[in-house]
Amino acid sequence: MPRYDFRCRECGETFELSRPMADSDAPADCPRGHDDTVRLLSTVAVGGRASAPAAPTGGGCCGGGCCS
């Protein structure tokens, strides 16, 4: 189930809720009891390392060397 980040406009608390995508825009209550909250845009971090850059294959103007 996706997780959504919210921030309370009254106290500034940031919190996370797991809920179905169909309920992503439903109102959320702050853990401190406030109901004036806004859903935040979440960023996704992707980790890992590439083993090596892809080798150029040529072809096309910029890959084939016809631009000088």
Chimera marker file (.cmm) of the C-alpha trace (Angstrom):
<marker_set name="trace">
<marker id="1" x="0.000" y="0.000" z="0.000" r="1" g="1" b="0" radius="0.5"/>
<marker id="2" x="1.434" y="3.438" z="-0.900" r="1" g="1" b="0" radius="0.5"/>
<marker id="3" x="2.549" y="5.861" z="1.783" r="1" g="1" b="0" radius="0.5"/>
<marker id="4" x="1.657" y="9.535" z="1.673" r="1" g="1" b="0" radius="0.5"/>
<marker id="5" x="3.286" y="12.431" z="3.527" r="1" g="1" b="0" radius="0.5"/>
<marker id="6" x="1.164" y="15.116" z="5.154" r="1" g="1" b="0" radius="0.5"/>
<marker id="7" x="1.876" y="18.326" z="7.052" r="1" g="1" b="0" radius="0.5"/>
<marker id="8" x="-0.367" y="19.952" z="9.627" r="1" g="1" b="0" radius="0.5"/>
<marker id="9" x="-0.948" y="23.641" z="8.924" r="1" g="1" b="0" radius="0.5"/>
<marker id="10" x="-1.736" y="24.327" z="12.594" r="1" g="1" b="0" radius="0.5"/>
<marker id="11" x="1.268" y="22.809" z="14.378" r="1" g="1" b="0" radius="0.5"/>
<marker id="12" x="3.701" y="22.064" z="11.517" r="1" g="1" b="0" radius="0.5"/>
<marker id="13" x="3.874" y="18.314" z="12.317" r="1" g="1" b="0" radius="0.5"/>
<marker id="14" x="4.846" y="16.161" z="9.326" r="1" g="1" b="0" radius="0.5"/>
<marker id="15" x="3.449" y="12.624" z="9.291" r="1" g="1" b="0" radius="0.5"/>
<marker id="16" x="3.027" y="9.653" z="6.996" r="1" g="1" b="0" radius="0.5"/>
<marker id="17" x="-0.034" y="7.507" z="6.266" r="1" g="1" b="0" radius="0.5"/>
<marker id="18" x="-0.400" y="4.236" z="4.368" r="1" g="1" b="0" radius="0.5"/>
<marker id="19" x="-3.619" y="4.127" z="2.377" r="1" g="1" b="0" radius="0.5"/>
<marker id="20" x="-4.973" y="2.852" z="-0.940" r="1" g="1" b="0" radius="0.5"/>
<marker id="21" x="-4.346" y="5.023" z="-4.006" r="1" g="1" b="0" radius="0.5"/>
<marker id="22" x="-8.109" y="5.556" z="-4.303" r="1" g="1" b="0" radius="0.5"/>
<marker id="23" x="-7.963" y="7.409" z="-0.952" r="1" g="1" b="0" radius="0.5"/>
<marker id="24" x="-4.810" y="9.427" z="-1.724" r="1" g="1" b="0" radius="0.5"/>
<marker id="25" x="-6.677" y="12.761" z="-1.745" r="1" g="1" b="0" radius="0.5"/>
<marker id="26" x="-8.892" y="12.009" z="1.266" r="1" g="1" b="0" radius="0.5"/>
<marker id="27" x="-8.462" y="14.358" z="4.255" r="1" g="1" b="0" radius="0.5"/>
<marker id="28" x="-6.042" y="13.240" z="6.968" r="1" g="1" b="0" radius="0.5"/>
<marker id="29" x="-6.065" y="14.206" z="10.639" r="1" g="1" b="0" radius="0.5"/>
<marker id="30" x="-2.845" y="15.273" z="12.327" r="1" g="1" b="0" radius="0.5"/>
<marker id="31" x="-1.617" y="12.881" z="15.065" r="1" g="1" b="0" radius="0.5"/>
<marker id="32" x="-2.102" y="15.804" z="17.486" r="1" g="1" b="0" radius="0.5"/>
<marker id="33" x="-5.802" y="16.037" z="16.579" r="1" g="1" b="0" radius="0.5"/>
<marker id="34" x="-5.814" y="18.920" z="14.088" r="1" g="1" b="0" radius="0.5"/>
<marker id="35" x="-7.727" y="18.581" z="10.844" r="1" g="1" b="0" radius="0.5"/>
<marker id="36" x="-6.120" y="21.334" z="8.708" r="1" g="1" b="0" radius="0.5"/>
<marker id="37" x="-3.549" y="19.231" z="6.844" r="1" g="1" b="0" radius="0.5"/>
<marker id="38" x="-2.082" y="19.200" z="3.364" r="1" g="1" b="0" radius="0.5"/>
<marker id="39" x="-0.607" y="16.285" z="1.413" r="1" g="1" b="0" radius="0.5"/>
<marker id="40" x="3.040" y="16.809" z="0.452" r="1" g="1" b="0" radius="0.5"/>
<marker id="41" x="4.710" y="15.835" z="-2.781" r="1" g="1" b="0" radius="0.5"/>
<marker id="42" x="7.062" y="12.976" z="-2.076" r="1" g="1" b="0" radius="0.5"/>
<marker id="43" x="10.416" y="12.433" z="-3.680" r="1" g="1" b="0" radius="0.5"/>
<marker id="44" x="11.685" y="9.006" z="-4.577" r="1" g="1" b="0" radius="0.5"/>
<marker id="45" x="15.300" y="8.126" z="-3.909" r="1" g="1" b="0" radius="0.5"/>
<marker id="46" x="16.809" y="5.481" z="-6.123" r="1" g="1" b="0" radius="0.5"/>
<marker id="47" x="20.079" y="3.991" z="-4.963" r="1" g="1" b="0" radius="0.5"/>
<marker id="48" x="22.620" y="1.873" z="-6.692" r="1" g="1" b="0" radius="0.5"/>
<marker id="49" x="25.654" y="2.241" z="-8.840" r="1" g="1" b="0" radius="0.5"/>
<marker id="50" x="26.141" y="1.750" z="-12.538" r="1" g="1" b="0" radius="0.5"/>
<marker id="51" x="28.897" y="-0.688" z="-13.428" r="1" g="1" b="0" radius="0.5"/>
<marker id="52" x="30.024" y="1.211" z="-16.528" r="1" g="1" b="0" radius="0.5"/>
<marker id="53" x="28.603" y="3.829" z="-18.864" r="1" g="1" b="0" radius="0.5"/>
<marker id="54" x="26.974" y="2.523" z="-22.006" r="1" g="1" b="0" radius="0.5"/>
<marker id="55" x="29.286" y="2.412" z="-25.002" r="1" g="1" b="0" radius="0.5"/>
<marker id="56" x="28.341" y="4.672" z="-27.914" r="1" g="1" b="0" radius="0.5"/>
<marker id="57" x="26.883" y="2.750" z="-30.816" r="1" g="1" b="0" radius="0.5"/>
<marker id="58" x="27.315" y="5.353" z="-33.532" r="1" g="1" b="0" radius="0.5"/>
<marker id="59" x="24.739" y="6.243" z="-36.122" r="1" g="1" b="0" radius="0.5"/>
<marker id="60" x="22.788" y="9.450" z="-36.412" r="1" g="1" b="0" radius="0.5"/>
<marker id="61" x="24.411" y="12.809" z="-36.917" r="1" g="1" b="0" radius="0.5"/>
<marker id="62" x="25.730" y="13.460" z="-33.428" r="1" g="1" b="0" radius="0.5"/>
<marker id="63" x="26.735" y="9.847" z="-32.769" r="1" g="1" b="0" radius="0.5"/>
<marker id="64" x="28.247" y="9.179" z="-36.193" r="1" g="1" b="0" radius="0.5"/>
<marker id="65" x="30.788" y="11.971" z="-36.251" r="1" g="1" b="0" radius="0.5"/>
<marker id="66" x="29.317" y="13.984" z="-39.137" r="1" g="1" b="0" radius="0.5"/>
<marker id="67" x="29.008" y="17.115" z="-36.962" r="1" g="1" b="0" radius="0.5"/>
<marker id="68" x="32.348" y="18.882" z="-36.766" r="1" g="1" b="0" radius="0.5"/>
<link id1="1" id2="2" r="1" g="1" b="0" radius="0.2"/>
<link id1="2" id2="3" r="1" g="1" b="0" radius="0.2"/>
<link id1="3" id2="4" r="1" g="1" b="0" radius="0.2"/>
<link id1="4" id2="5" r="1" g="1" b="0" radius="0.2"/>
<link id1="5" id2="6" r="1" g="1" b="0" radius="0.2"/>
<link id1="6" id2="7" r="1" g="1" b="0" radius="0.2"/>
<link id1="7" id2="8" r="1" g="1" b="0" radius="0.2"/>
<link id1="8" id2="9" r="1" g="1" b="0" radius="0.2"/>
<link id1="9" id2="10" r="1" g="1" b="0" radius="0.2"/>
<link id1="10" id2="11" r="1" g="1" b="0" radius="0.2"/>
<link id1="11" id2="12" r="1" g="1" b="0" radius="0.2"/>
<link id1="12" id2="13" r="1" g="1" b="0" radius="0.2"/>
<link id1="13" id2="14" r="1" g="1" b="0" radius="0.2"/>
<link id1="14" id2="15" r="1" g="1" b="0" radius="0.2"/>
<link id1="15" id2="16" r="1" g="1" b="0" radius="0.2"/>
<link id1="16" id2="17" r="1" g="1" b="0" radius="0.2"/>
<link id1="17" id2="18" r="1" g="1" b="0" radius="0.2"/>
<link id1="18" id2="19" r="1" g="1" b="0" radius="0.2"/>
<link id1="19" id2="20" r="1" g="1" b="0" radius="0.2"/>
<link id1="20" id2="21" r="1" g="1" b="0" radius="0.2"/>
<link id1="21" id2="22" r="1" g="1" b="0" radius="0.2"/>
<link id1="22" id2="23" r="1" g="1" b="0" radius="0.2"/>
<link id1="23" id2="24" r="1" g="1" b="0" radius="0.2"/>
<link id1="24" id2="25" r="1" g="1" b="0" radius="0.2"/>
<link id1="25" id2="26" r="1" g="1" b="0" radius="0.2"/>
<link id1="26" id2="27" r="1" g="1" b="0" radius="0.2"/>
<link id1="27" id2="28" r="1" g="1" b="0" radius="0.2"/>
<link id1="28" id2="29" r="1" g="1" b="0" radius="0.2"/>
<link id1="29" id2="30" r="1" g="1" b="0" radius="0.2"/>
<link id1="30" id2="31" r="1" g="1" b="0" radius="0.2"/>
<link id1="31" id2="32" r="1" g="1" b="0" radius="0.2"/>
<link id1="32" id2="33" r="1" g="1" b="0" radius="0.2"/>
<link id1="33" id2="34" r="1" g="1" b="0" radius="0.2"/>
<link id1="34" id2="35" r="1" g="1" b="0" radius="0.2"/>
<link id1="35" id2="36" r="1" g="1" b="0" radius="0.2"/>
<link id1="36" id2="37" r="1" g="1" b="0" radius="0.2"/>
<link id1="37" id2="38" r="1" g="1" b="0" radius="0.2"/>
<link id1="38" id2="39" r="1" g="1" b="0" radius="0.2"/>
<link id1="39" id2="40" r="1" g="1" b="0" radius="0.2"/>
<link id1="40" id2="41" r="1" g="1" b="0" radius="0.2"/>
<link id1="41" id2="42" r="1" g="1" b="0" radius="0.2"/>
<link id1="42" id2="43" r="1" g="1" b="0" radius="0.2"/>
<link id1="43" id2="44" r="1" g="1" b="0" radius="0.2"/>
<link id1="44" id2="45" r="1" g="1" b="0" radius="0.2"/>
<link id1="45" id2="46" r="1" g="1" b="0" radius="0.2"/>
<link id1="46" id2="47" r="1" g="1" b="0" radius="0.2"/>
<link id1="47" id2="48" r="1" g="1" b="0" radius="0.2"/>
<link id1="48" id2="49" r="1" g="1" b="0" radius="0.2"/>
<link id1="49" id2="50" r="1" g="1" b="0" radius="0.2"/>
<link id1="50" id2="51" r="1" g="1" b="0" radius="0.2"/>
<link id1="51" id2="52" r="1" g="1" b="0" radius="0.2"/>
<link id1="52" id2="53" r="1" g="1" b="0" radius="0.2"/>
<link id1="53" id2="54" r="1" g="1" b="0" radius="0.2"/>
<link id1="54" id2="55" r="1" g="1" b="0" radius="0.2"/>
<link id1="55" id2="56" r="1" g="1" b="0" radius="0.2"/>
<link id1="56" id2="57" r="1" g="1" b="0" radius="0.2"/>
<link id1="57" id2="58" r="1" g="1" b="0" radius="0.2"/>
<link id1="58" id2="59" r="1" g="1" b="0" radius="0.2"/>
<link id1="59" id2="60" r="1" g="1" b="0" radius="0.2"/>
<link id1="60" id2="61" r="1" g="1" b="0" radius="0.2"/>
<link id1="61" id2="62" r="1" g="1" b="0" radius="0.2"/>
<link id1="62" id2="63" r="1" g="1" b="0" radius="0.2"/>
<link id1="63" id2="64" r="1" g="1" b="0" radius="0.2"/>
<link id1="64" id2="65" r="1" g="1" b="0" radius="0.2"/>
<link id1="65" id2="66" r="1" g="1" b="0" radius="0.2"/>
<link id1="66" id2="67" r="1" g="1" b="0" radius="0.2"/>
<link id1="67" id2="68" r="1" g="1" b="0" radius="0.2"/>
</marker_set>
